Amino acid sequence: MGMFDAINISSSALAAQRVRMDVIAQNIANANTTRTENGQPYRRKVVVFEERKQSFSDILNQKIGQAQASSYGGVRVKAILEDPSPFKKVYDPTHPDADQNGYVNYPNVDIVTEMVNMIEASRSYEANVTALNITKSMITRTFEIGK
């Protein structure tokens, strides 16, 4: 593992968790949106992560001998998917989006679940900031050994 691989891994996790927090905030903001551009209620979104692999150019350079083998990984956002769970039906015949039976479809967003996910993402973000700071500290101390 190279000296800066740990920084790259932590920074990739920070970026991924920031996207996750943005999506969770969007879910919370649209928890009561009964009609979007497509005429349907807002559908909850979920972030899917995957391991970040080496780029094609990194692998090619290793094969032709121009670069050292690296274990650089990390995480990246693979996709932002819509949650297929059913909408919440609420009886409210006075609502403009009520159907002929008086029921309104509300988004499949549960505020409590979203808040728990936000706390989890925030703590993961904080843990990666801590790991990044520790790595920077170790690199700085390494440079001070020769003094």
N, C-alpha and C positions, 0 to 999 in steps of 0.2 A: 504494500500500500504506500503510495506516494505521500509526501508531506502535506499536500493540500487536498488529498482525496477526502479526508474527514470533513474539511470545510465545504467541499462541493456536495457531499452527501447531506450535511445539515442544511445547507442552503436550498437544496432541492426539496427537502421535507418542509422547510419554512414556506416555500412557494406553494406547495401542494396544500398545506393546511390553510393558507390564506385564501385559496380558491374555495376550499371547503367552507370556511367561515362566511365568505361572500354568498355562497349558494344557500347556506342555512339562513342568513339574514334575508335573502330574497324570499325564502319559504315563509318566514315569520311575517314579512311585510305583506304577503299576499294571502294570508290565512283566511281572509274573508272575501276574497275576490271571486264573485260568482260568475263573471263573464270576462273572458279574455278576447283577443283578436279573432280567434277561431270560433267564438260563440259558446265555448265550454268553460266550466270553472277552472281555476288555476289548478294545475297538477303538481304535487310535490316533486322536487328534484333531489337526486342523490348523486354524490360524487363517488366515482370508482377509481381507486389507485392501482398502480402496477409498478413493479420494479423497473427502474430506469437502467437500461442496458447500455453498453458502449455503442457509440455511433459506428456507422459503416466505415468512415474514414479512419477511426481509431483502430479498428480490427484490420483494415487493409495495411495501415502503417506497421502494425505489429508483424503481419505476415511477411512483409518485404524487409523487415529488420530495421525500420527507422524509429521504432518506439519500443519502450519497455512494456512488458505485459502489465496491465493494471487491473486491479480489482474494483475499480471505481464503479459504484452503483448508485443507489439513491432511490428516490421515488418520484413518480410523476402522475399527473391526472390522466387516466386512460379515457374516461368518458364522464359526461354528466347526463344521467338517465332520468326519465320520468318514472315515478313510482306508480305501478299499475293497480294499486289497491283502489277499491271503490270510493266514490265520493260520499260525503255525509249527507243524508237526506234529513231536512228539517221542515216541519209543517209551518208554513207562513204564507197564507193565501194573499196577503197584501203586498208581498215582495214582487217587484217587477219581473223577476226571473222565475217566478213560480210556474209550475206546469199546470195542466188542466185539473189535477187533483189537489193543488195547493201546496205541493212540496217543492222545496228549493234544494238544488244540489250545491253543497258547499265544498271547498277544497279538501283533499285528503291530508291536510296538515294538522298535526297535533302539536300545539305550542309547547307542552311539557317535554315531549320527545325532542323537539327542535332545541329547546334550551339545554337539555342534557347533552345533546350532540355539540352544541356551541361550547359548553364548558369543557367537554372532552377535547375538542379541536384546539381550544385556547390553551389547555394544559399541555397538549402535545407541542404546540407552537413554543410555549415557554421552555419545555424540556429541550427542544432543539436549539433555542437561543443559548441556553446554559451549556449545552455540548459545544456549540460554536465558540463561545467565550473561553471555555476550558481548552479547546484546541488552539485558539489564538495564544493563550497564555503559555501553553507548552511550547509552541513554536518560538515565542519570544524568549523563553528561558533557554531554549536550545542555542539561540544565537548568543546568549550571555555566557555560555560555558567557556568559550575561548578567551574571555576577558581576564 
